[in-house]
Amino acid sequence: MPKKKVGLVGCGTIGNQLAMAVDSNKIANASLVALFDIVENNLQNLKSKLHSSPGAHSDFGTFLASGADIVVEAASQDAVRTFGKAILEAGRDMMVMSVGALAENDLLVELLQVAAKKGCRIYVPTGAIAGIDAIRSVRHLLDSVTLTTTKSPKALAGAPFFETSKIKLDSITKTAVIYDGTAAEAVRAFPANVNVAAVLSLAGIGVDKTKVRIVADPQATTNQHEIVAAGSFGDIRITVNNVPSPGNPKTSFLAVLSAIECLRSICDDGMRIGS
Ligand SMILES: NC(=O)c1ccc[n+]([C@@H]2O[C@H](COP(=O)([O-])OP(=O)(O)OC[C@H]3O[C@@H](n4cnc5c(N)ncnc54)[C@H](O)[C@@H]3O)[C@@H](O)[C@H]2O)c1
């Protein structure tokens, strides 16, 4: 079987680990052919760590022309908005990490239409949570889904939410609920923190019905996601305590592992396990 050619948008925390997994043959049927990042240093830094020689592109057009079969986005919601359609128009499959962008219904519909027209697929890894298989299975029977995310203030710093909120992260001395609302608003207010809310919403009852609570805990050493979903099927309660990635406290190590596993499964597996 010919190896799947992989292009990578975003050479940061997730991109580095994913590229190194492909580079070290942890994904048998994948080869890394092209890297793209808007920050030249990040691009060259990753390239210098690899044994293989993917093209390192600071221009998106040349990146896209590199012939990748699948493009992995591990950059930002903006990258999905700016490049998602072009990736699919070029007939490439796309794996999306900045899933918050897909919470925008217009963009989601447009990308799905282009993917259908071009016969390509959009993959969304489970990311930093668990149980997406079960949520998908019961989606038509769900009455409520609530995600409670607890992180240290430093993992929440820089979110657009604080540009308009009166809450000052450095004055939080004990556990405090800083956001309680819909997933739709949460992914806009905390774009780098609650991609999991977007994944959960896409799998379940949508961004307007999925509730999100964000808790800042100065003592937190993990990024904790607690999902409670209920309906006529029964209920699901899942708590995941994630070690933050060394390179980026906002990104849980599980999200990195989930990205690698999703790509491995696409490239290597003849059998699908789980719904
Ligand atoms: N789905 C999940 O569960 C999950 C979990 C963690 C992170 N994420 C998301 O995945 C993305 C990557 O996370 P990370 O921890 O690797 O981030 P990071 O900040 O460590 O790295 C992001 C990289 O992408 C580059 N970049 C940013 N915008 C770009 C653009 N428009 N075009 C090209 N390159 C661009 C940056 O220069 C940087 O090198 C983020 O959007 C993050 O919110 C998703």
The ligand as an ORCA input file, in Angstrom:
! r2SCAN-3c Opt
* xyz 0 1
  N      -9.162     19.409     19.635
  C      -8.564     19.479     20.824
  O      -8.905     18.757     21.780
  C      -7.428     20.451     20.995
  C      -6.647     20.361     22.144
  C      -5.577     21.234     22.270
  C      -5.348     22.195     21.306
  N      -6.154     22.294     20.240
  C      -5.966     23.336     19.213
  O      -5.001     22.882     18.269
  C      -4.294     24.025     17.741
  C      -2.787     23.790     17.906
  O      -2.469     23.649     19.287
  P      -0.950     23.748     19.775
  O      -0.946     23.471     21.230
  O      -0.066     22.960     18.878
  O      -0.688     25.316     19.563
  P       0.713     26.070     19.520
  O       0.427     27.487     19.865
  O       1.739     25.339     20.305
  O       1.151     25.988     17.976
  C       0.396     26.563     16.942
  C       1.297     26.745     15.724
  O       0.492     27.124     14.627
  C       1.035     28.299     14.022
  N      -0.075     29.086     13.464
  C      -0.991     29.818     14.128
  N      -1.870     30.360     13.279
  C      -1.497     29.937     12.032
  C      -2.030     30.141     10.744
  N      -3.089     30.927     10.525
  N      -1.413     29.545      9.703
  C      -0.328     28.751      9.893
  N       0.226     28.526     11.108
  C      -0.354     29.115     12.161
  C       1.790     29.014     15.128
  O       2.789     29.849     14.589
  C       2.349     27.834     15.907
  O       3.585     27.390     15.386
  C      -4.802     25.242     18.530
  O      -5.797     25.928     17.794
  C      -5.405     24.624     19.778
  O      -6.433     25.431     20.322
  C      -7.178     21.422     20.060
*
